[in-house]
Amino acid sequence: MNKNNNNYPIFYQVIILKKIIVILFVITILLCLTNNKQEVLIPSDAIRFRIIANSNSIKDQQEKLEIKAELEPVLASILSNSSDYYNAKNSIMDNMDNIKSVIEKHNVKYDINYGNNFFPEKTYKGIYYPEGNYESLVITLGDGIGENWWCVLFPPLCLLEANEANYDEVTYTTYFQEILDNFK
């Protein structure tokens, strides 16, 4: 048998080398999979929007989505001329009655708050959003113990949610960053 300086037959050295290559390959794949989320920093003067459902029942989740769908065009109209954070904030505050009237059509107990509100962490389409307290409009339906929906009202990133089926992760992330860059 041929032996090299390590006192192992070449056959065993090849097997050990193959095992090392497989292990390194698996480690590389795992690192790629766990590090694929990208943190895109939402500007500190952004305004978020969150609707928290009464519960996770199908009815309550549907109601949350219906209210969201009805509020999107109202909020888009309210914010259509907002070129900066202060314009956006004032427009929301000045139109709070319009926002409330949409919710009241659903005959549901609700709380609405504009201010510094808590948001849980979220990873969506490869973008990581850290938890924290953020300037936001938060609507809590009923007991507010259900799953929530949220987006960024200003800069106008909620528009991405409406067309989310048309974006893969790379396109979404790139487009998201372009919108943020336009409002810096």
C-alpha positions as CSV (number, residue, x, y, z in Angstrom):
1,M,0.0,0.0,0.0
2,N,1.1,3.5,-0.8
3,K,1.6,5.7,2.2
4,N,2.5,9.3,2.4
5,N,4.1,11.2,5.2
6,N,0.9,11.2,7.4
7,N,1.0,7.4,7.8
8,Y,-2.5,7.1,6.3
9,P,-3.1,5.3,3.1
10,I,-4.0,7.6,0.2
11,F,-7.4,6.0,-0.1
12,Y,-8.3,7.1,3.5
13,Q,-6.9,10.6,2.8
14,V,-9.2,11.0,-0.2
15,I,-12.2,9.9,1.9
16,I,-11.3,12.3,4.6
17,L,-10.8,15.1,2.1
18,K,-14.2,14.4,0.5
19,K,-15.9,14.5,3.9
20,I,-14.2,17.8,4.6
21,I,-15.4,19.2,1.3
22,V,-19.0,18.1,1.9
23,I,-19.0,19.5,5.4
24,L,-17.7,22.9,4.1
25,F,-20.3,22.9,1.3
26,V,-23.1,22.3,3.8
27,I,-21.8,25.0,6.1
28,T,-21.6,27.4,3.2
29,I,-25.2,26.7,2.1
30,L,-26.4,27.1,5.7
31,L,-24.6,30.5,6.0
32,C,-26.2,31.6,2.7
33,L,-29.6,30.6,3.9
34,T,-29.4,32.2,7.3
35,N,-27.9,35.5,6.1
36,N,-30.2,36.2,3.2
37,K,-32.3,38.8,5.0
38,Q,-31.3,42.3,4.2
39,E,-31.8,45.2,6.6
40,V,-33.0,48.2,4.9
41,L,-33.2,51.2,7.2
42,I,-36.5,53.0,7.1
43,P,-35.8,56.7,7.6
44,S,-36.2,57.9,11.2
45,D,-38.8,60.4,9.9
46,A,-40.9,57.7,8.4
47,I,-44.6,57.3,9.4
48,R,-45.8,53.7,9.7
49,F,-49.4,52.4,9.6
50,R,-50.6,49.4,11.5
51,I,-54.0,47.7,11.8
52,I,-54.4,45.1,14.6
53,A,-57.3,42.7,14.3
54,N,-59.7,41.9,17.1
55,S,-58.7,38.3,17.0
56,N,-57.3,35.6,14.7
57,S,-60.7,34.4,13.7
58,I,-61.4,34.3,10.0
59,K,-64.1,37.0,10.4
60,D,-61.9,39.4,12.4
61,Q,-58.9,38.9,10.0
62,Q,-61.2,39.5,7.0
63,E,-62.6,42.6,8.7
64,K,-59.0,43.9,9.2
65,L,-58.2,43.4,5.5
66,E,-61.5,45.1,4.4
67,I,-60.8,48.1,6.5
68,K,-57.2,48.2,5.2
69,A,-58.5,48.0,1.6
70,E,-60.9,50.8,2.2
71,L,-58.3,53.0,4.0
72,E,-55.6,52.7,1.4
73,P,-57.1,55.0,-1.2
74,V,-58.2,57.4,1.5
75,L,-54.7,57.6,2.9
76,A,-53.2,57.8,-0.5
77,S,-55.3,60.8,-1.3
78,I,-54.5,62.4,2.1
79,L,-50.8,62.0,1.5
80,S,-50.7,62.7,-2.2
81,N,-49.2,66.1,-1.8
82,S,-46.9,65.3,1.1
83,S,-43.3,66.0,0.2
84,D,-41.9,65.6,3.7
85,Y,-42.5,64.2,7.1
86,Y,-44.1,67.3,8.5
87,N,-46.6,67.7,5.6
88,A,-47.5,64.0,5.9
89,K,-48.0,64.2,9.7
90,N,-50.1,67.3,9.5
91,S,-52.2,65.8,6.6
92,I,-52.9,62.7,8.7
93,M,-53.8,64.7,11.8
94,D,-56.0,67.1,9.8
95,N,-57.9,64.2,8.2
96,M,-58.4,61.9,11.3
97,D,-62.2,62.3,11.0
98,N,-62.1,60.9,7.4
99,I,-60.0,58.0,8.6
100,K,-62.4,57.3,11.5
101,S,-65.5,57.5,9.2
102,V,-64.1,54.6,7.1
103,I,-63.7,52.4,10.2
104,E,-67.0,53.4,11.7
105,K,-68.8,51.9,8.6
106,H,-67.9,48.5,10.0
107,N,-69.7,49.0,13.4
108,V,-66.7,47.6,15.3
109,K,-65.2,48.9,18.5
110,Y,-61.8,50.5,17.7
111,D,-59.0,52.7,19.0
112,I,-57.0,54.9,16.8
113,N,-53.7,56.4,17.9
114,Y,-51.2,58.6,16.1
115,G,-47.9,58.9,17.8
116,N,-45.0,56.7,19.0
117,N,-46.2,53.1,18.9
118,F,-44.5,49.7,19.3
119,F,-44.0,47.5,16.2
120,P,-42.7,43.9,16.5
121,E,-39.8,42.7,14.3
122,K,-40.7,41.5,10.9
123,T,-38.9,40.0,7.9
124,Y,-40.8,40.5,4.7
125,K,-39.6,39.6,1.2
126,G,-36.0,39.4,2.4
127,I,-36.1,42.8,4.2
128,Y,-35.7,42.8,8.0
129,Y,-37.5,45.4,10.0
130,P,-36.3,45.6,13.7
131,E,-38.8,45.9,16.5
132,G,-39.2,49.3,18.2
133,N,-41.3,52.3,18.8
134,Y,-42.0,54.3,15.7
135,E,-44.0,57.3,14.6
136,S,-47.2,55.8,13.3
137,L,-50.9,55.6,12.9
138,V,-52.2,52.5,14.7
139,I,-55.8,51.2,14.5
140,T,-56.7,48.6,17.0
141,L,-59.9,46.7,16.3
142,G,-61.9,45.3,19.2
143,D,-59.6,43.6,21.7
144,G,-56.6,43.9,19.4
145,I,-55.2,40.4,20.1
146,G,-55.2,39.3,16.5
147,E,-52.5,39.3,13.8
148,N,-51.7,42.7,12.5
149,W,-50.9,44.2,9.1
150,W,-48.5,47.1,8.7
151,C,-46.7,49.2,6.2
152,V,-44.9,52.5,5.8
153,L,-47.2,55.4,4.9
154,F,-44.4,57.9,4.4
155,P,-42.3,57.6,2.4
156,P,-45.2,55.9,0.5
157,L,-44.1,52.3,0.7
158,C,-47.6,51.0,1.2
159,L,-47.9,51.1,-2.6
160,L,-45.6,48.0,-2.7
161,E,-48.0,46.0,-0.6
162,A,-50.9,46.5,-3.1
163,N,-48.8,45.0,-5.9
164,E,-46.8,42.4,-3.9
165,A,-47.7,39.5,-6.2
166,N,-45.8,41.3,-9.0
167,Y,-42.5,41.4,-7.1
168,D,-40.0,38.7,-6.2
169,E,-37.6,39.3,-3.3
170,V,-34.8,40.9,-5.3
171,T,-37.1,43.2,-7.3
172,Y,-39.0,44.2,-4.2
173,T,-35.9,44.9,-2.2
174,T,-34.4,47.0,-5.0
175,Y,-37.6,48.9,-5.6
176,F,-38.1,49.5,-1.9
177,Q,-34.5,50.9,-1.7
178,E,-35.2,53.2,-4.7
179,I,-38.2,54.7,-3.0
180,L,-36.3,55.3,0.2
181,D,-33.5,56.9,-1.7
182,N,-36.0,59.3,-3.4
183,F,-37.1,60.7,0.0
184,K,-33.6,61.2,1.6
